[in-house]
Amino acid sequence: MNRRTLIASAVALLLAGGLSLNLASTPALALDELRIIAPAAPGGGWDQTARAMQEAVQSGGAVKAVTVENVPGAGGTVGLAQLAGQEQGKDNVLMVNGLVMVGAILTNKSAVTLENTTPIARLTGEYEVIVVPGSSELKTLADLVAKLKADPGAVAWGGGSAGGTDHILAGLVAKASGADVSKLNYVPFSGGGEALAAVMGGHVVAGISGYSEWEGQIKSGELRALGISAPERVAGIDIPTLKEQGVDVELANWRAIVAPPGLTDEQKQALLATVDAAVKSDSWKKVLAAKNWTDLYLPGDDFTKLVAAENVRVTEILKGIGLVQ
């Protein structure tokens, strides 16, 4: 009997005996290979999260090889469909997702939803920044708001997939500024690299993204940050909040990890233990500090409840700004 079978048998005996499981006592899966799906193009937040998790899992030594597979398209719903379909029942696959996917499922009218996955844990949260090229005539958020109110269609916003966090924030800013949200001009991109090129090339007026994706360009002056969507100033990030500049909006982009459907309780608990060990590793802590990601770790059933609540909240937001009927 191999180690993996022994682990599953031990967990099954615990469950049969009516004993409660906790992550501290549940062993992680001993796998030859773990695949992490990043349902977006390389360079974006999900890709960065997947690769950070790859390093954190590998640092623990329980998994011999951890690979990242990029499956971009339709706000992550292409990857979601793959996870729920061809990966069903596999205990060596994880997929990064987040608030962006909650919106994309709605706007793309996806037949597959997060209910068709095995929720594992919320990992991090990151606030959004609104930027313009360093050479832009727009110097402040007030300048952008004035242009937006004068002609919403004249302000082309660049960001992630339609219906995602970036798109939601653009609509919320327009609404809070008193602009006509129905005329919002939003240009979606499948990866952070494409959106960055569009902003820096002047193909859009303003861009929206997580701070970490464009931190280098902001610090170099190639991009000018007009505001951040945090409730208050973020330590280590010298950018004023939207709220302190008179735009009453705050929004956090959380990122999480799920597994395929069809797993046994033993398989789910072992994956939970694997992720739990990874987020407690020095490797993961270093990434959080380096990228200014906020630790919002929320595992298991609590994460399942969060997904349900966020689905309700995002549905209401998207209907309010006209993205969903």
C-alpha positions as YAML, in Angstrom:
chain: A
units: angstrom
residues:
- id: 1
  name: MET
  ca: [0.00, 0.00, 0.00]
- id: 2
  name: ASN
  ca: [1.53, 3.35, -1.01]
- id: 3
  name: ARG
  ca: [1.69, 6.49, 1.10]
- id: 4
  name: ARG
  ca: [-1.18, 8.17, -0.73]
- id: 5
  name: THR
  ca: [-3.49, 5.20, -0.14]
- id: 6
  name: LEU
  ca: [-2.50, 5.05, 3.53]
- id: 7
  name: ILE
  ca: [-3.36, 8.73, 3.96]
- id: 8
  name: ALA
  ca: [-6.78, 8.32, 2.33]
- id: 9
  name: SER
  ca: [-7.50, 5.24, 4.47]
- id: 10
  name: ALA
  ca: [-6.54, 7.02, 7.68]
- id: 11
  name: VAL
  ca: [-8.77, 9.99, 6.88]
- id: 12
  name: ALA
  ca: [-11.64, 7.65, 6.01]
- id: 13
  name: LEU
  ca: [-11.31, 5.92, 9.40]
- id: 14
  name: LEU
  ca: [-11.46, 9.29, 11.15]
- id: 15
  name: LEU
  ca: [-14.62, 10.22, 9.31]
- id: 16
  name: ALA
  ca: [-16.21, 6.82, 9.94]
- id: 17
  name: GLY
  ca: [-15.51, 7.19, 13.65]
- id: 18
  name: GLY
  ca: [-17.31, 10.52, 13.76]
- id: 19
  name: LEU
  ca: [-14.19, 12.48, 14.61]
- id: 20
  name: SER
  ca: [-13.91, 16.02, 13.31]
- id: 21
  name: LEU
  ca: [-11.09, 16.88, 10.91]
- id: 22
  name: ASN
  ca: [-8.87, 19.90, 11.29]
- id: 23
  name: LEU
  ca: [-6.19, 21.09, 8.94]
- id: 24
  name: ALA
  ca: [-3.48, 20.89, 11.57]
- id: 25
  name: SER
  ca: [-3.89, 17.11, 11.86]
- id: 26
  name: THR
  ca: [-4.88, 16.26, 8.29]
- id: 27
  name: PRO
  ca: [-1.89, 15.30, 6.13]
- id: 28
  name: ALA
  ca: [-1.41, 16.90, 2.75]
- id: 29
  name: LEU
  ca: [-1.64, 14.74, -0.35]
- id: 30
  name: ALA
  ca: [1.57, 13.02, -1.32]
- id: 31
  name: LEU
  ca: [1.52, 13.43, -5.08]
- id: 32
  name: ASP
  ca: [3.98, 12.90, -7.89]
- id: 33
  name: GLU
  ca: [2.44, 15.89, -9.68]
- id: 34
  name: LEU
  ca: [0.06, 18.74, -8.93]
- id: 35
  name: ARG
  ca: [-1.32, 20.89, -11.75]
- id: 36
  name: ILE
  ca: [-2.48, 24.43, -11.06]
- id: 37
  name: ILE
  ca: [-4.68, 25.97, -13.75]
- id: 38
  name: ALA
  ca: [-4.41, 29.74, -14.26]
- id: 39
  name: PRO
  ca: [-7.53, 30.53, -16.33]
- id: 40
  name: ALA
  ca: [-5.95, 33.60, -17.94]
- id: 41
  name: ALA
  ca: [-3.00, 34.60, -20.10]
- id: 42
  name: PRO
  ca: [0.50, 34.83, -18.58]
- id: 43
  name: GLY
  ca: [1.35, 38.00, -16.68]
- id: 44
  name: GLY
  ca: [-1.96, 38.73, -14.99]
- id: 45
  name: GLY
  ca: [-3.01, 38.41, -11.36]
- id: 46
  name: TRP
  ca: [-4.31, 34.84, -11.63]
- id: 47
  name: ASP
  ca: [-1.13, 33.74, -13.37]
- id: 48
  name: GLN
  ca: [1.00, 35.40, -10.69]
- id: 49
  name: THR
  ca: [-1.09, 33.78, -7.95]
- id: 50
  name: ALA
  ca: [-0.81, 30.35, -9.56]
- id: 51
  name: ARG
  ca: [2.97, 30.62, -9.84]
- id: 52
  name: ALA
  ca: [3.31, 31.88, -6.27]
- id: 53
  name: MET
  ca: [1.24, 28.91, -5.08]
- id: 54
  name: GLN
  ca: [3.41, 26.63, -7.23]
- id: 55
  name: GLU
  ca: [6.54, 27.80, -5.40]
- id: 56
  name: ALA
  ca: [4.87, 27.62, -1.98]
- id: 57
  name: VAL
  ca: [3.65, 24.05, -2.49]
- id: 58
  name: GLN
  ca: [7.02, 22.94, -3.83]
- id: 59
  name: SER
  ca: [8.78, 24.47, -0.84]
- id: 60
  name: GLY
  ca: [6.97, 22.01, 1.43]
- id: 61
  name: GLY
  ca: [8.31, 19.01, -0.45]
- id: 62
  name: ALA
  ca: [5.06, 16.98, -0.28]
- id: 63
  name: VAL
  ca: [4.54, 17.20, -4.05]
- id: 64
  name: LYS
  ca: [7.35, 16.13, -6.36]
- id: 65
  name: ALA
  ca: [6.39, 18.38, -9.30]
- id: 66
  name: VAL
  ca: [4.02, 21.35, -9.49]
- id: 67
  name: THR
  ca: [3.16, 22.81, -12.89]
- id: 68
  name: VAL
  ca: [1.09, 25.82, -13.98]
- id: 69
  name: GLU
  ca: [-1.16, 25.59, -17.03]
- id: 70
  name: ASN
  ca: [-2.60, 28.74, -18.62]
- id: 71
  name: VAL
  ca: [-6.13, 28.32, -20.03]
- id: 72
  name: PRO
  ca: [-7.26, 31.86, -20.96]
- id: 73
  name: GLY
  ca: [-10.63, 33.01, -22.25]
- id: 74
  name: ALA
  ca: [-13.98, 34.54, -21.33]
- id: 75
  name: GLY
  ca: [-13.01, 35.86, -17.94]
- id: 76
  name: GLY
  ca: [-11.77, 32.49, -16.78]
- id: 77
  name: THR
  ca: [-14.89, 30.54, -17.72]
- id: 78
  name: VAL
  ca: [-13.00, 28.56, -20.38]
- id: 79
  name: GLY
  ca: [-10.70, 27.25, -17.68]
- id: 80
  name: LEU
  ca: [-13.68, 26.75, -15.37]
- id: 81
  name: ALA
  ca: [-15.43, 24.60, -17.97]
- id: 82
  name: GLN
  ca: [-12.28, 22.50, -18.34]
- id: 83
  name: LEU
  ca: [-12.01, 22.06, -14.58]
- id: 84
  name: ALA
  ca: [-15.64, 21.01, -14.20]
- id: 85
  name: GLY
  ca: [-15.54, 18.75, -17.26]
- id: 86
  name: GLN
  ca: [-12.39, 16.91, -18.17]
- id: 87
  name: GLU
  ca: [-10.76, 17.35, -14.74]
- id: 88
  name: GLN
  ca: [-13.75, 16.07, -12.77]
- id: 89
  name: GLY
  ca: [-12.80, 13.73, -9.92]
- id: 90
  name: LYS
  ca: [-9.05, 14.41, -10.18]
- id: 91
  name: ASP
  ca: [-7.38, 15.11, -6.84]
- id: 92
  name: ASN
  ca: [-4.16, 16.50, -8.33]
- id: 93
  name: VAL
  ca: [-5.62, 19.62, -9.97]
- id: 94
  name: LEU
  ca: [-6.30, 23.07, -8.54]
- id: 95
  name: MET
  ca: [-7.50, 26.24, -10.28]
- id: 96
  name: VAL
  ca: [-6.99, 29.86, -9.31]
- id: 97
  name: ASN
  ca: [-10.07, 32.09, -9.55]
- id: 98
  name: GLY
  ca: [-11.58, 35.11, -7.88]
- id: 99
  name: LEU
  ca: [-14.07, 37.94, -7.91]
- id: 100
  name: VAL
  ca: [-13.41, 38.47, -11.62]
- id: 101
  name: MET
  ca: [-14.77, 35.02, -12.38]
- id: 102
  name: VAL
  ca: [-17.94, 35.63, -10.37]
- id: 103
  name: GLY
  ca: [-18.76, 38.50, -12.70]
- id: 104
  name: ALA
  ca: [-17.60, 36.73, -15.85]
- id: 105
  name: ILE
  ca: [-19.89, 33.79, -15.17]
- id: 106
  name: LEU
  ca: [-22.83, 36.20, -15.15]
- id: 107
  name: THR
  ca: [-21.87, 38.33, -18.14]
- id: 108
  name: ASN
  ca: [-20.90, 35.34, -20.27]
- id: 109
  name: LYS
  ca: [-24.02, 33.45, -19.19]
- id: 110
  name: SER
  ca: [-21.78, 30.50, -18.42]
- id: 111
  name: ALA
  ca: [-23.50, 27.15, -18.02]
- id: 112
  name: VAL
  ca: [-20.75, 26.19, -15.57]
- id: 113
  name: THR
  ca: [-20.49, 28.14, -12.29]
- id: 114
  name: LEU
  ca: [-18.38, 27.97, -9.15]
- id: 115
  name: GLU
  ca: [-21.05, 25.67, -7.75]
- id: 116
  name: ASN
  ca: [-19.60, 23.09, -10.17]
- id: 117
  name: THR
  ca: [-16.26, 23.11, -8.33]
- id: 118
  name: THR
  ca: [-14.94, 22.00, -4.97]
- id: 119
  name: PRO
  ca: [-14.14, 25.24, -3.08]
- id: 120
  name: ILE
  ca: [-10.79, 25.09, -1.27]
- id: 121
  name: ALA
  ca: [-9.87, 28.56, 0.04]
- id: 122
  name: ARG
  ca: [-9.77, 32.29, -0.55]
- id: 123
  name: LEU
  ca: [-6.10, 33.28, -0.62]
- id: 124
  name: THR
  ca: [-5.53, 37.01, -1.03]
- id: 125
  name: GLY
  ca: [-7.12, 40.34, -1.75]
- id: 126
  name: GLU
  ca: [-5.82, 43.29, -3.67]
- id: 127
  name: TYR
  ca: [-7.16, 46.77, -4.18]
- id: 128
  name: GLU
  ca: [-7.47, 48.29, -7.64]
- id: 129
  name: VAL
  ca: [-5.62, 51.31, -8.97]
- id: 130
  name: ILE
  ca: [-6.79, 53.73, -11.65]
- id: 131
  name: VAL
  ca: [-3.92, 54.92, -13.84]
- id: 132
  name: VAL
  ca: [-3.23, 57.09, -16.86]
- id: 133
  name: PRO
  ca: [-0.04, 57.39, -18.93]
- id: 134
  name: GLY
  ca: [2.63, 59.54, -17.34]
- id: 135
  name: SER
  ca: [2.26, 62.01, -20.23]
- id: 136
  name: SER
  ca: [-1.54, 62.29, -19.86]
- id: 137
  name: GLU
  ca: [-3.18, 65.68, -19.48]
- id: 138
  name: LEU
  ca: [-5.21, 64.15, -16.63]
- id: 139
  name: LYS
  ca: [-3.24, 64.93, -13.49]
- id: 140
  name: THR
  ca: [-5.74, 64.01, -10.78]
- id: 141
  name: LEU
  ca: [-8.81, 61.86, -10.20]
- id: 142
  name: ALA
  ca: [-10.86, 65.08, -10.30]
- id: 143
  name: ASP
  ca: [-9.62, 65.68, -13.86]
- id: 144
  name: LEU
  ca: [-10.74, 62.20, -14.88]
- id: 145
  name: VAL
  ca: [-14.13, 62.61, -13.19]
- id: 146
  name: ALA
  ca: [-14.71, 65.94, -14.97]
- id: 147
  name: LYS
  ca: [-13.93, 64.35, -18.35]
- id: 148
  name: LEU
  ca: [-16.14, 61.40, -17.50]
- id: 149
  name: LYS
  ca: [-19.10, 63.58, -16.55]
- id: 150
  name: ALA
  ca: [-18.73, 65.73, -19.66]
- id: 151
  name: ASP
  ca: [-18.74, 62.75, -22.04]
- id: 152
  name: PRO
  ca: [-18.61, 59.21, -20.56]
- id: 153
  name: GLY
  ca: [-18.00, 57.71, -24.01]
- id: 154
  name: ALA
  ca: [-14.87, 59.81, -24.48]
- id: 155
  name: VAL
  ca: [-13.18, 58.03, -21.58]
- id: 156
  name: ALA
  ca: [-12.04, 54.61, -22.79]
- id: 157
  name: TRP
  ca: [-11.16, 52.41, -19.83]
- id: 158
  name: GLY
  ca: [-8.75, 49.50, -20.26]
- id: 159
  name: GLY
  ca: [-8.73, 46.53, -17.92]
- id: 160
  name: GLY
  ca: [-9.41, 42.84, -17.52]
- id: 161
  name: SER
  ca: [-12.22, 40.75, -18.93]
- id: 162
  name: ALA
  ca: [-15.75, 42.13, -19.35]
- id: 163
  name: GLY
  ca: [-17.74, 41.90, -16.14]
- id: 164
  name: GLY
  ca: [-14.63, 41.48, -14.01]
- id: 165
  name: THR
  ca: [-13.44, 43.55, -11.07]
- id: 166
  name: ASP
  ca: [-11.83, 46.19, -13.30]
- id: 167
  name: HIS
  ca: [-15.03, 46.62, -15.30]
- id: 168
  name: ILE
  ca: [-17.14, 46.74, -12.15]
- id: 169
  name: LEU
  ca: [-14.91, 49.44, -10.66]
- id: 170
  name: ALA
  ca: [-15.12, 51.57, -13.80]
- id: 171
  name: GLY
  ca: [-18.90, 51.41, -13.63]
- id: 172
  name: LEU
  ca: [-18.99, 52.18, -9.92]
- id: 173
  name: VAL
  ca: [-16.70, 55.19, -10.37]
- id: 174
  name: ALA
  ca: [-18.87, 56.48, -13.22]
- id: 175
  name: LYS
  ca: [-22.02, 56.00, -11.15]
- id: 176
  name: ALA
  ca: [-20.55, 57.65, -8.04]
- id: 177
  name: SER
  ca: [-19.33, 60.56, -10.17]
- id: 178
  name: GLY
  ca: [-22.80, 61.20, -11.57]
- id: 179
  name: ALA
  ca: [-21.91, 60.13, -15.11]
- id: 180
  name: ASP
  ca: [-24.24, 58.13, -17.37]
- id: 181
  name: VAL
  ca: [-23.20, 54.54, -16.65]
- id: 182
  name: SER
  ca: [-25.06, 53.25, -19.71]
- id: 183
  name: LYS
  ca: [-22.50, 55.08, -21.90]
- id: 184
  name: LEU
  ca: [-19.49, 53.55, -20.18]
- id: 185
  name: ASN
  ca: [-16.70, 52.86, -22.70]
- id: 186
  name: TYR
  ca: [-14.80, 49.82, -21.45]
- id: 187
  name: VAL
  ca: [-12.21, 47.86, -23.45]
- id: 188
  name: PRO
  ca: [-11.52, 44.37, -22.02]
- id: 189
  name: PHE
  ca: [-8.20, 42.54, -22.31]
- id: 190
  name: SER
  ca: [-7.45, 38.90, -21.47]
- id: 191
  name: GLY
  ca: [-4.15, 39.60, -19.71]
- id: 192
  name: GLY
  ca: [-2.47, 42.31, -17.68]
- id: 193
  name: GLY
  ca: [0.29, 42.69, -20.26]
- id: 194
  name: GLU
  ca: [-2.15, 43.55, -23.03]
- id: 195
  name: ALA
  ca: [-3.96, 46.11, -20.87]
- id: 196
  name: LEU
  ca: [-0.66, 47.68, -19.84]
- id: 197
  name: ALA
  ca: [0.40, 48.06, -23.48]
- id: 198
  name: ALA
  ca: [-2.94, 49.68, -24.33]
- id: 199
  name: VAL
  ca: [-2.64, 52.22, -21.51]
- id: 200
  name: MET
  ca: [0.99, 53.09, -22.15]
- id: 201
  name: GLY
  ca: [0.36, 53.29, -25.88]
- id: 202
  name: GLY
  ca: [-2.47, 55.78, -25.42]
- id: 203
  name: HIS
  ca: [-5.06, 53.44, -26.93]
- id: 204
  name: VAL
  ca: [-7.26, 53.96, -23.86]
- id: 205
  name: VAL
  ca: [-7.61, 57.01, -21.63]
- id: 206
  name: ALA
  ca: [-7.30, 55.23, -18.29]
- id: 207
  name: GLY
  ca: [-6.51, 51.77, -17.01]
- id: 208
  name: ILE
  ca: [-7.64, 49.73, -14.02]
- id: 209
  name: SER
  ca: [-5.73, 46.86, -12.47]
- id: 210
  name: GLY
  ca: [-4.39, 45.45, -9.24]
- id: 211
  name: TYR
  ca: [-1.51, 47.53, -7.91]
- id: 212
  name: SER
  ca: [1.06, 44.74, -8.13]
- id: 213
  name: GLU
  ca: [0.60, 44.28, -11.88]
- id: 214
  name: TRP
  ca: [1.67, 47.83, -12.70]
- id: 215
  name: GLU
  ca: [3.76, 48.71, -9.66]
- id: 216
  name: GLY
  ca: [6.99, 49.04, -11.64]
- id: 217
  name: GLN
  ca: [5.51, 51.41, -14.21]
- id: 218
  name: ILE
  ca: [3.87, 53.50, -11.48]
- id: 219
  name: LYS
  ca: [7.13, 53.86, -9.57]
- id: 220
  name: SER
  ca: [9.06, 54.71, -12.74]
- id: 221
  name: GLY
  ca: [6.57, 57.42, -13.69]
- id: 222
  name: GLU
  ca: [5.51, 55.73, -16.92]
- id: 223
  name: LEU
  ca: [2.05, 55.46, -15.39]
- id: 224
  name: ARG
  ca: [0.37, 58.00, -13.08]
- id: 225
  name: ALA
  ca: [-1.83, 56.49, -10.37]
- id: 226
  name: LEU
  ca: [-4.92, 58.62, -9.74]
- id: 227
  name: GLY
  ca: [-6.46, 56.58, -6.94]
- id: 228
  name: ILE
  ca: [-6.78, 53.22, -5.20]
- id: 229
  name: SER
  ca: [-10.02, 51.45, -4.30]
- id: 230
  name: ALA
  ca: [-9.12, 50.73, -0.67]
- id: 231
  name: PRO
  ca: [-11.23, 51.92, 2.27]
- id: 232
  name: GLU
  ca: [-8.16, 53.73, 3.64]
- id: 233
  name: ARG
  ca: [-4.54, 54.36, 2.68]
- id: 234
  name: VAL
  ca: [-2.56, 51.17, 2.17]
- id: 235
  name: ALA
  ca: [0.77, 50.92, 3.98]
- id: 236
  name: GLY
  ca: [3.65, 51.02, 1.55]
- id: 237
  name: ILE
  ca: [1.55, 52.37, -1.34]
- id: 238
  name: ASP
  ca: [1.61, 56.16, -1.74]
- id: 239
  name: ILE
  ca: [-1.66, 56.53, -3.62]
- id: 240
  name: PRO
  ca: [-4.74, 58.40, -2.33]
- id: 241
  name: THR
  ca: [-7.97, 56.45, -2.04]
- id: 242
  name: LEU
  ca: [-10.97, 57.14, -4.23]
- id: 243
  name: LYS
  ca: [-13.04, 57.92, -1.14]
- id: 244
  name: GLU
  ca: [-10.71, 60.60, 0.19]
- id: 245
  name: GLN
  ca: [-10.94, 62.31, -3.21]
- id: 246
  name: GLY
  ca: [-14.73, 62.46, -3.13]
- id: 247
  name: VAL
  ca: [-15.58, 59.29, -5.08]
- id: 248
  name: ASP
  ca: [-17.40, 57.08, -2.59]
- id: 249
  name: VAL
  ca: [-16.27, 53.70, -3.92]
- id: 250
  name: GLU
  ca: [-14.21, 50.87, -2.46]
- id: 251
  name: LEU
  ca: [-13.62, 47.43, -3.93]
- id: 252
  name: ALA
  ca: [-11.27, 44.54, -3.18]
- id: 253
  name: ASN
  ca: [-10.31, 41.93, -5.76]
- id: 254
  name: TRP
  ca: [-9.98, 38.64, -3.91]
- id: 255
  name: ARG
  ca: [-8.31, 35.59, -5.38]
- id: 256
  name: ALA
  ca: [-8.93, 32.01, -4.41]
- id: 257
  name: ILE
  ca: [-8.30, 28.40, -5.32]
- id: 258
  name: VAL
  ca: [-10.75, 25.61, -6.10]
- id: 259
  name: ALA
  ca: [-10.56, 21.95, -7.10]
- id: 260
  name: PRO
  ca: [-12.58, 19.92, -9.59]
- id: 261
  name: PRO
  ca: [-16.01, 18.56, -8.68]
- id: 262
  name: GLY
  ca: [-16.51, 14.94, -7.77]
- id: 263
  name: LEU
  ca: [-13.89, 14.68, -5.02]
- id: 264
  name: THR
  ca: [-14.37, 12.60, -1.91]
- id: 265
  name: ASP
  ca: [-14.27, 14.25, 1.51]
- id: 266
  name: GLU
  ca: [-10.87, 12.65, 2.05]
- id: 267
  name: GLN
  ca: [-9.48, 14.12, -1.16]
- id: 268
  name: LYS
  ca: [-10.88, 17.58, -0.38]
- id: 269
  name: GLN
  ca: [-9.42, 17.59, 3.14]
- id: 270
  name: ALA
  ca: [-6.02, 16.49, 1.85]
- id: 271
  name: LEU
  ca: [-6.01, 19.30, -0.74]
- id: 272
  name: LEU
  ca: [-7.07, 21.74, 1.98]
- id: 273
  name: ALA
  ca: [-4.14, 20.59, 4.08]
- id: 274
  name: THR
  ca: [-1.79, 21.02, 1.11]
- id: 275
  name: VAL
  ca: [-2.95, 24.60, 0.52]
- id: 276
  name: ASP
  ca: [-2.95, 25.36, 4.25]
- id: 277
  name: ALA
  ca: [0.68, 24.30, 4.51]
- id: 278
  name: ALA
  ca: [1.56, 26.36, 1.43]
- id: 279
  name: VAL
  ca: [0.04, 29.62, 2.74]
- id: 280
  name: LYS
  ca: [1.95, 29.21, 6.00]
- id: 281
  name: SER
  ca: [5.27, 28.78, 4.20]
- id: 282
  name: ASP
  ca: [8.00, 31.41, 4.12]
- id: 283
  name: SER
  ca: [7.78, 31.33, 0.31]
- id: 284
  name: TRP
  ca: [4.14, 32.47, 0.36]
- id: 285
  name: LYS
  ca: [4.74, 35.12, 3.03]
- id: 286
  name: LYS
  ca: [7.56, 36.60, 0.97]
- id: 287
  name: VAL
  ca: [5.30, 36.84, -2.10]
- id: 288
  name: LEU
  ca: [2.57, 38.60, -0.11]
- id: 289
  name: ALA
  ca: [5.07, 41.19, 1.11]
- id: 290
  name: ALA
  ca: [6.75, 41.65, -2.27]
- id: 291
  name: LYS
  ca: [3.53, 42.10, -4.21]
- id: 292
  name: ASN
  ca: [1.58, 43.99, -1.54]
- id: 293
  name: TRP
  ca: [-1.14, 41.36, -1.56]
- id: 294
  name: THR
  ca: [-3.39, 41.39, 1.48]
- id: 295
  name: ASP
  ca: [-3.67, 38.04, 3.27]
- id: 296
  name: LEU
  ca: [-7.38, 37.11, 3.21]
- id: 297
  name: TYR
  ca: [-6.95, 33.38, 3.75]
- id: 298
  name: LEU
  ca: [-10.33, 31.75, 4.32]
- id: 299
  name: PRO
  ca: [-10.47, 27.95, 3.93]
- id: 300
  name: GLY
  ca: [-13.17, 25.32, 3.62]
- id: 301
  name: ASP
  ca: [-16.82, 25.88, 4.43]
- id: 302
  name: ASP
  ca: [-16.32, 29.57, 5.27]
- id: 303
  name: PHE
  ca: [-15.00, 30.14, 1.76]
- id: 304
  name: THR
  ca: [-17.99, 28.26, 0.31]
- id: 305
  name: LYS
  ca: [-20.31, 30.66, 2.14]
- id: 306
  name: LEU
  ca: [-18.33, 33.65, 0.90]
- id: 307
  name: VAL
  ca: [-18.67, 32.56, -2.73]
- id: 308
  name: ALA
  ca: [-22.45, 32.33, -2.34]
- id: 309
  name: ALA
  ca: [-22.63, 35.78, -0.74]
- id: 310
  name: GLU
  ca: [-20.37, 37.35, -3.37]
- id: 311
  name: ASN
  ca: [-22.48, 35.91, -6.16]
- id: 312
  name: VAL
  ca: [-25.49, 37.78, -4.75]
- id: 313
  name: ARG
  ca: [-23.49, 41.00, -4.29]
- id: 314
  name: VAL
  ca: [-21.90, 40.95, -7.75]
- id: 315
  name: THR
  ca: [-25.22, 40.15, -9.44]
- id: 316
  name: GLU
  ca: [-26.74, 43.23, -7.82]
- id: 317
  name: ILE
  ca: [-23.77, 45.41, -8.82]
- id: 318
  name: LEU
  ca: [-23.72, 44.26, -12.43]
- id: 319
  name: LYS
  ca: [-27.46, 44.79, -12.77]
- id: 320
  name: GLY
  ca: [-27.11, 48.24, -11.25]
- id: 321
  name: ILE
  ca: [-24.50, 49.36, -13.78]
- id: 322
  name: GLY
  ca: [-26.24, 47.70, -16.70]
- id: 323
  name: LEU
  ca: [-23.89, 44.79, -17.42]
- id: 324
  name: VAL
  ca: [-26.41, 42.09, -16.58]
- id: 325
  name: GLN
  ca: [-30.13, 42.11, -17.33]
...
